[in-house]
Amino acid sequence: MIANCQKYCLILTLISLSACQSEGPSGEIELSVKQKPHNLMASIARKVQNCWFKSTNPTFRKFRMANEINSYAGRPRLLLVPKHNPAGLPSLVVQAQSKDDLTRLHAFGPLLATHAGKAISADLKNWTSGKTACVN
Protein backbone atom coordinates (compact mmCIF):
# COMPACT_ATOMS: atom_id res chain seq x y z
CA MET A 1 0.00 0.00 0.00
CA ILE A 2 2.78 2.43 0.92
CA ALA A 3 4.65 1.60 -2.30
CA ASN A 4 1.54 2.44 -4.33
CA CYS A 5 1.17 5.73 -2.49
CA GLN A 6 4.83 6.61 -3.17
CA LYS A 7 4.39 5.80 -6.87
CA TYR A 8 1.26 7.93 -6.99
CA CYS A 9 3.03 10.86 -5.30
CA LEU A 10 6.00 10.51 -7.64
CA ILE A 11 3.72 10.57 -10.69
CA LEU A 12 1.89 13.67 -9.41
CA THR A 13 5.21 15.40 -8.74
CA LEU A 14 6.51 14.63 -12.23
CA ILE A 15 3.29 15.87 -13.82
CA SER A 16 3.37 19.11 -11.85
CA LEU A 17 7.04 19.68 -12.69
CA SER A 18 6.47 19.09 -16.39
CA ALA A 19 3.66 21.65 -16.33
CA CYS A 20 6.16 24.28 -15.16
CA GLN A 21 8.53 23.77 -18.07
CA SER A 22 8.50 26.12 -21.03
CA GLU A 23 7.67 25.00 -24.54
CA GLY A 24 11.32 24.48 -25.30
CA PRO A 25 13.88 26.45 -27.25
CA SER A 26 12.51 28.82 -29.81
CA GLY A 27 15.32 28.11 -32.23
CA GLU A 28 17.91 30.78 -32.70
CA ILE A 29 19.96 31.85 -35.67
CA GLU A 30 23.40 33.43 -35.44
CA LEU A 31 25.27 34.51 -38.53
CA SER A 32 28.40 36.60 -39.03
CA VAL A 33 28.88 38.94 -41.98
CA LYS A 34 31.22 41.70 -43.06
CA GLN A 35 28.73 44.53 -43.32
CA LYS A 36 27.82 47.39 -41.02
CA PRO A 37 24.90 46.54 -38.71
CA HIS A 38 22.75 49.45 -39.87
CA ASN A 39 23.23 48.65 -43.57
CA LEU A 40 22.63 44.95 -43.02
CA MET A 41 19.39 45.50 -41.09
CA ALA A 42 18.11 48.11 -43.58
CA SER A 43 18.66 45.61 -46.39
CA ILE A 44 17.01 42.77 -44.48
CA ALA A 45 14.04 44.97 -43.54
CA ARG A 46 13.41 45.74 -47.24
CA LYS A 47 13.57 42.06 -48.12
CA VAL A 48 11.29 41.11 -45.22
CA GLN A 49 8.76 43.66 -46.41
CA ASN A 50 8.88 42.42 -50.01
CA CYS A 51 9.20 38.69 -49.40
CA TRP A 52 7.12 38.12 -46.31
CA PHE A 53 4.53 40.87 -46.12
CA LYS A 54 3.82 41.54 -49.79
CA SER A 55 3.60 37.83 -50.56
CA THR A 56 0.58 35.58 -50.33
CA ASN A 57 2.14 33.57 -47.49
CA PRO A 58 -0.50 33.28 -44.74
CA THR A 59 2.17 32.92 -42.02
CA PHE A 60 2.86 36.65 -41.96
CA ARG A 61 -0.68 37.99 -42.31
CA LYS A 62 -1.18 38.09 -38.58
CA PHE A 63 2.00 40.11 -37.98
CA ARG A 64 3.38 43.54 -38.66
CA MET A 65 6.98 44.59 -38.77
CA ALA A 66 8.30 47.11 -36.25
CA ASN A 67 11.55 48.63 -37.48
CA GLU A 68 14.16 49.80 -35.00
CA ILE A 69 16.90 50.34 -37.56
CA ASN A 70 18.11 53.65 -36.10
CA SER A 71 18.97 52.23 -32.71
CA TYR A 72 20.94 54.39 -30.31
CA ALA A 73 22.16 51.25 -28.58
CA GLY A 74 24.12 50.21 -31.67
CA ARG A 75 21.93 47.16 -32.15
CA PRO A 76 19.52 47.82 -35.03
CA ARG A 77 16.68 45.35 -35.15
CA LEU A 78 13.30 44.51 -36.53
CA LEU A 79 10.46 42.85 -34.71
CA LEU A 80 7.49 40.86 -35.93
CA VAL A 81 4.66 41.73 -33.59
CA PRO A 82 0.97 40.82 -33.59
CA LYS A 83 -0.86 42.84 -36.24
CA HIS A 84 -3.69 43.86 -33.90
CA ASN A 85 -1.44 44.38 -30.87
CA PRO A 86 1.72 46.20 -31.95
CA ALA A 87 2.74 46.69 -28.32
CA GLY A 88 2.56 42.93 -27.73
CA LEU A 89 5.47 40.58 -27.37
CA PRO A 90 7.37 40.00 -30.62
CA SER A 91 7.17 36.60 -32.27
CA LEU A 92 10.47 37.20 -34.05
CA VAL A 93 13.41 39.47 -33.34
CA VAL A 94 16.19 39.97 -35.88
CA GLN A 95 19.05 42.17 -34.72
CA ALA A 96 22.60 43.00 -35.73
CA GLN A 97 25.54 44.03 -33.61
CA SER A 98 29.11 44.83 -34.48
CA LYS A 99 31.77 42.66 -32.90
CA ASP A 100 35.39 43.07 -33.91
CA ASP A 101 35.43 43.34 -37.72
CA LEU A 102 32.21 41.39 -38.16
CA THR A 103 28.53 42.00 -37.69
CA ARG A 104 26.61 39.34 -35.83
CA LEU A 105 23.06 38.79 -36.98
CA HIS A 106 20.96 37.19 -34.27
CA ALA A 107 17.38 36.03 -34.80
CA PHE A 108 15.20 34.49 -32.12
CA GLY A 109 11.62 34.08 -31.05
CA PRO A 110 8.79 31.57 -31.01
CA LEU A 111 8.06 32.00 -34.73
CA LEU A 112 11.30 30.14 -35.48
CA ALA A 113 9.91 27.07 -33.71
CA THR A 114 6.88 26.91 -36.02
CA HIS A 115 6.53 25.35 -39.46
CA ALA A 116 7.81 28.65 -40.93
CA GLY A 117 11.07 28.56 -38.96
CA LYS A 118 13.12 26.70 -41.56
CA ALA A 119 12.06 29.05 -44.35
CA ILE A 120 12.75 32.12 -42.19
CA SER A 121 16.21 30.75 -41.37
CA ALA A 122 16.87 30.01 -45.04
CA ASP A 123 15.79 33.53 -46.05
CA LEU A 124 18.06 35.16 -43.46
CA LYS A 125 21.01 32.97 -44.49
CA ASN A 126 20.43 33.81 -48.16
CA TRP A 127 20.11 37.52 -47.54
CA THR A 128 23.23 37.75 -45.36
CA SER A 129 25.20 35.99 -48.11
CA GLY A 130 24.10 38.56 -50.69
CA LYS A 131 21.28 36.65 -52.35
CA THR A 132 17.95 38.39 -52.90
CA ALA A 133 15.65 35.44 -53.54
CA CYS A 134 12.88 34.54 -51.11
CA VAL A 135 12.28 31.06 -49.74
CA ASN A 136 8.92 32.07 -48.26
Contacts in CASP RR format, 6 or more apart in sequence:
PFRMAT RR
TARGET T0000
AUTHOR 0000-0000-0000
METHOD contacts of the structure
MODEL  1
MIANCQKYCLILTLISLSACQSEGPSGEIELSVKQKPHNLMASIARKVQN
CWFKSTNPTFRKFRMANEINSYAGRPRLLLVPKHNPAGLPSLVVQAQSKD
DLTRLHAFGPLLATHAGKAISADLKNWTSGKTACVN
23 110 0 8 1.000
23 113 0 8 1.000
24 113 0 8 1.000
25 113 0 8 1.000
26 108 0 8 1.000
26 109 0 8 1.000
26 110 0 8 1.000
26 111 0 8 1.000
26 112 0 8 1.000
26 113 0 8 1.000
27 108 0 8 1.000
27 109 0 8 1.000
27 112 0 8 1.000
27 113 0 8 1.000
27 117 0 8 1.000
28 106 0 8 1.000
28 107 0 8 1.000
28 108 0 8 1.000
28 109 0 8 1.000
28 112 0 8 1.000
29 105 0 8 1.000
29 106 0 8 1.000
29 107 0 8 1.000
29 108 0 8 1.000
29 112 0 8 1.000
29 121 0 8 1.000
29 124 0 8 1.000
29 125 0 8 1.000
30 104 0 8 1.000
30 105 0 8 1.000
30 106 0 8 1.000
30 107 0 8 1.000
31 104 0 8 1.000
31 105 0 8 1.000
31 124 0 8 1.000
31 125 0 8 1.000
31 128 0 8 1.000
32 102 0 8 1.000
32 103 0 8 1.000
32 104 0 8 1.000
32 105 0 8 1.000
33 40 0 8 1.000
33 102 0 8 1.000
33 103 0 8 1.000
33 105 0 8 1.000
33 128 0 8 1.000
33 129 0 8 1.000
34 101 0 8 1.000
34 102 0 8 1.000
34 103 0 8 1.000
35 43 0 8 1.000
35 103 0 8 1.000
35 128 0 8 1.000
36 98 0 8 1.000
36 103 0 8 1.000
37 74 0 8 1.000
37 75 0 8 1.000
37 76 0 8 1.000
37 96 0 8 1.000
37 97 0 8 1.000
37 98 0 8 1.000
37 103 0 8 1.000
38 69 0 8 1.000
38 70 0 8 1.000
38 76 0 8 1.000
38 96 0 8 1.000
40 76 0 8 1.000
40 96 0 8 1.000
40 103 0 8 1.000
40 105 0 8 1.000
40 128 0 8 1.000
41 69 0 8 1.000
41 76 0 8 1.000
41 77 0 8 1.000
41 78 0 8 1.000
41 94 0 8 1.000
41 95 0 8 1.000
41 96 0 8 1.000
42 69 0 8 1.000
42 76 0 8 1.000
43 127 0 8 1.000
44 78 0 8 1.000
44 94 0 8 1.000
44 105 0 8 1.000
44 124 0 8 1.000
44 127 0 8 1.000
44 128 0 8 1.000
45 65 0 8 1.000
45 67 0 8 1.000
45 69 0 8 1.000
45 78 0 8 1.000
47 123 0 8 1.000
47 127 0 8 1.000
47 132 0 8 1.000
47 134 0 8 1.000
48 65 0 8 1.000
48 78 0 8 1.000
48 94 0 8 1.000
49 65 0 8 1.000
50 134 0 8 1.000
51 123 0 8 1.000
51 134 0 8 1.000
51 136 0 8 1.000
52 59 0 8 1.000
52 60 0 8 1.000
52 123 0 8 1.000
52 134 0 8 1.000
52 136 0 8 1.000
53 60 0 8 1.000
53 64 0 8 1.000
53 65 0 8 1.000
55 134 0 8 1.000
55 136 0 8 1.000
57 136 0 8 1.000
59 114 0 8 1.000
59 115 0 8 1.000
59 116 0 8 1.000
59 136 0 8 1.000
60 80 0 8 1.000
60 136 0 8 1.000
61 83 0 8 1.000
62 82 0 8 1.000
62 83 0 8 1.000
63 80 0 8 1.000
63 81 0 8 1.000
63 82 0 8 1.000
63 83 0 8 1.000
63 91 0 8 1.000
63 92 0 8 1.000
64 80 0 8 1.000
64 81 0 8 1.000
64 82 0 8 1.000
64 83 0 8 1.000
64 86 0 8 1.000
65 78 0 8 1.000
65 79 0 8 1.000
65 80 0 8 1.000
65 81 0 8 1.000
66 78 0 8 1.000
66 79 0 8 1.000
66 80 0 8 1.000
66 81 0 8 1.000
66 86 0 8 1.000
66 90 0 8 1.000
67 78 0 8 1.000
68 76 0 8 1.000
68 77 0 8 1.000
68 78 0 8 1.000
68 79 0 8 1.000
69 76 0 8 1.000
69 77 0 8 1.000
69 78 0 8 1.000
70 76 0 8 1.000
71 77 0 8 1.000
74 97 0 8 1.000
74 98 0 8 1.000
75 95 0 8 1.000
75 96 0 8 1.000
75 97 0 8 1.000
76 95 0 8 1.000
76 96 0 8 1.000
77 93 0 8 1.000
77 94 0 8 1.000
77 95 0 8 1.000
77 96 0 8 1.000
78 93 0 8 1.000
78 94 0 8 1.000
78 95 0 8 1.000
79 90 0 8 1.000
79 92 0 8 1.000
79 93 0 8 1.000
79 94 0 8 1.000
80 90 0 8 1.000
80 91 0 8 1.000
80 92 0 8 1.000
80 93 0 8 1.000
80 111 0 8 1.000
81 87 0 8 1.000
81 88 0 8 1.000
81 89 0 8 1.000
81 90 0 8 1.000
81 91 0 8 1.000
82 88 0 8 1.000
82 91 0 8 1.000
90 109 0 8 1.000
91 109 0 8 1.000
91 110 0 8 1.000
91 111 0 8 1.000
92 107 0 8 1.000
92 108 0 8 1.000
92 109 0 8 1.000
92 110 0 8 1.000
92 111 0 8 1.000
92 112 0 8 1.000
92 120 0 8 1.000
93 106 0 8 1.000
93 107 0 8 1.000
93 108 0 8 1.000
93 109 0 8 1.000
94 105 0 8 1.000
94 106 0 8 1.000
94 107 0 8 1.000
94 124 0 8 1.000
95 105 0 8 1.000
95 106 0 8 1.000
95 107 0 8 1.000
96 103 0 8 1.000
96 104 0 8 1.000
96 105 0 8 1.000
96 106 0 8 1.000
97 103 0 8 1.000
97 104 0 8 1.000
97 106 0 8 1.000
98 104 0 8 1.000
105 124 0 8 1.000
105 128 0 8 1.000
107 120 0 8 1.000
107 121 0 8 1.000
107 124 0 8 1.000
111 117 0 8 1.000
111 120 0 8 1.000
112 120 0 8 1.000
112 121 0 8 1.000
116 136 0 8 1.000
119 135 0 8 1.000
119 136 0 8 1.000
120 136 0 8 1.000
122 135 0 8 1.000
123 134 0 8 1.000
123 135 0 8 1.000
123 136 0 8 1.000
126 132 0 8 1.000
126 133 0 8 1.000
126 135 0 8 1.000
END
